[in-house]
Amino acid sequence: MDSAKLSAIREKEKRRARVREKWQAPEAPWNVSPNVIWNLHNTTAAQVSILGRIHGLTFAPVAACSTFGVSLKLAMDAIRSGEAKIVVVGATDPPPHPLVVGAFYSGRVLSAGSRVSLPLSRFRGTHVAGGAAVWIVGDLDYLRAKGFHPMGMEPVAVGVSSDAYHIITPSADGPPIAIRQALAGAGARPEDIGSWDTHTTATPGDFAEISTLRSIFPDSVLVTARKGTFGHGMSAGGGWELTAQYMGYERGSLFPTPLSRAEFSMAISGLHERVVFDDACDLPAGLAGKLSMGIGGINACVISRPLVLPQVGVDEHPTADPIAQPE
């Protein structure tokens, strides 16, 4: 009986397929691959929890280009409140989809050429990039007892805000709110900041961002712009840039950028001249800042400080594991 039913069902499906082919009808909307399920926002976080056998809360914040900074804030809040000792923080982007590339091109923010995107240059536009950035953050003593080694920095505060202005163009009011919130959370003054990593995307927004920066910080701050190095991840970009900042402090210098002094925008150089070009720079004294400005007007500002550890043993050497203890 069951075999006869299955044969009848298969025959009906064959007939339907022949009719669809004859009339060039589209596939029925309910005939979709179960792989669609794996496009849910929480998929990557769920996969991390499965691989790491993590039974704590798993979720996926979505904050466009500011996703990593917002995720880091949520992790720090969980640790400070005592809800967690360790948090896996990350963001991931698939390979750039033609629809996304086309949308950015139509929005006049995508580089139309094959050259590398150069923020703070002549505004040729950004390049969309795919990839991931994953950190493990947590209580320093707890993690060191488990054999983890910290990076050369620790995040001390994250400020977040919304522009309430435009889905692409940054506002003059939104980013300063996130910056001042982060400074207050870190108990820092603008003059305490030694280096600053920008969101700059090789678009006219670069000028607006540097204008905002100089409305708050003195001319002594040393600026880096790294989307020419990594491209523009729609969620992981801030994580890549923060990782480069932390690794630079770990190794004792700020890594170079692809921008040469000759390519530096004259308009921006009139606002601020202290920029890291294509040579590494010595670390400036003070704290480090990082601003991300996501599509939709979502801003995340991370303030970090060099991590000074007590000597536990002569054989202990920090490695490139991004572990930090928020205070």
Secondary structure as UniProt FT lines:
FT   HELIX           2..23
FT   TURN            29..30
FT   HELIX           34..39
FT   TURN            41..42
FT   HELIX           43..52
FT   HELIX           64..66
FT   HELIX           67..80
FT   TURN            81..82
FT   STRAND          86..93
FT   HELIX           98..106
FT   TURN            107..108
FT   TURN            119..120
FT   STRAND          128..129
FT   STRAND          131..138
FT   HELIX           140..145
FT   TURN            146..147
FT   STRAND          153..162
FT   HELIX           174..186
FT   HELIX           190..192
FT   STRAND          193..197
FT   HELIX           205..216
FT   TURN            219..220
FT   STRAND          222..224
FT   HELIX           227..230
FT   STRAND          232..233
FT   TURN            234..236
FT   HELIX           237..251
FT   STRAND          253..254
FT   HELIX           261..263
FT   HELIX           266..269
FT   TURN            270..271
FT   STRAND          281..282
FT   STRAND          287..294
FT   TURN            295..297
FT   STRAND          298..306
FT   TURN            314..315
//
